[in-house]
Amino acid sequence: MPVFRETTLSNGLRIAAEIDSRGYSAAFGYFVRAGSRNETDQQSGLSHFLEHMMFKGTARRSAADVNRELDELGGQGNAYTTEEQTVYYATVLPKFQDRLLDLLTDMLTPSLSTDEFETERKVILEEIAKYEDQPPFGAFERSMEIQFSPRGLGRRVLGTTESIQEMTAARMREYFLTMYRPENLVLAASGNIDFDSMVEQVETLTADWSQRQATGTDPVSCDATNSLPPGISLEPKLTIPEISQSYLVRISSGPSEASGDRYAARVLASILGDEGGSRMFWDLIDTGRAEVATIWPHEFTDCGAWFTYLVCDPADAPSNRDQIDRILSDVVQNGVTEEELNQTLNKASAGIIMQSERPSNRLFGLGSRWLTKGEYLSTDERLEKIKRVTTGDVANAAKNYFQNASHIEVVASGD
């Protein structure tokens, strides 16, 4: 059975590991409490920008060295940024543990050269332009901005064209020194790992991380709360030329990571909007009325959101919207059946078990939960929480989140 171990290094870096000597691989990741909600207007997009720069070389490795070495290890690695964290991760054979930890840890002390900064600025501006051409992305961004305001949790992960154009390398270095202090990070590991060796190695590799302190050489001004950040609009309708379908995103309040009904909410979402066999699937997808019709809760540390997503022909959008309203009204009034619940619980349990077979899958829940809550949840504990959900729990969640709930609706279309 997997064994959980954790420790805190002398510099404040926390390490959490789920050890399973039966595994054929080992997954490692640095989880940083640095996301778009931590930024100011002048820093907008910096968490994601820094993610890119971590692959652009260190004092010991060039950018080419970083990528070549990962290939040599046969590892699968990458990084991502969200509203609340940035994560750098890789999975390798257990015999490469020491080499991978040396590589990942070295990457988290990047050179942040001005030349690489200017090159990567162009890459990110292209990335922003690419996503602006994709209606779903713009609609989801806008819904978050309206629901949570464009500052804090609603701030765009990529930043805006304006914020990236105005960004400076000096500002990035200050942000790095502020956010990448050891007490603001977690190193997580899962699979066939040597915990004691990992702790000893990382203690040595990160000995100077405690010296990271912002210098104040590039002060950042406070946000002007009486105006919108540059490049931001709160108009709920997006007109995007040359698209033939209508994209609708609804957002309303949902459970947080700490909410007691978050598991019931997940079951409810599966019954209503799962890709196959849900109420929305049979009413809207199977009948050919919509290409996409789904609903799900998204949990943040201190709050959450329900998203409803519909893609269909513009002429069908009003009737499909009405049908979604009827589906939500029905579940509030009548709840769900035992058959629906059992089918969903069986599917959810099977999914948890199959995902747990891969250390790389276990890594993300382990690292994120330890970063934000200092909590470990085993596979058996996750299964138990899901299996305890009753039809009454699901009915209560439906009433809590859908009865008389106010929502924001954003539509992206070609007219």
Secondary structure, DSSP 8 states (H G I E B T S, - for coil): --EEEEEE-TTS-EEEEEE-TT-S-EEEEEEES--GGG--GGGTTHHHHHHHHTTSBBSS-BHHHHHHHHHHTT-EEEEEE-SS-EEEEEEE-GGGHHHHHHHHHHHTSB---HHHHHHHHHHHHHHHHHHHT-HHHHHHHHHHHHHH-TTGGGS-SS--HHHHHH--HHHHHHHHHHH--GGGEEEEEEES--HHHHHHHHHHHTTTGGG-----SS------TTS--TT----SEEE-TT--SEEEEEEEEE--TT-TTHHHHHHHHHHHH-TTTSHHIIIIITTTS-SEEEEEEEE-SS-EEEEEEEEE-GGGHHHHHHHHHHHHHHHHHH---HHHHHHHHHHHHHHHHHHHTSHHHHHHHHHHHHHHH-----HHHHHHHHHT--HHHHHHHHHHHHTT---EEEEEE--
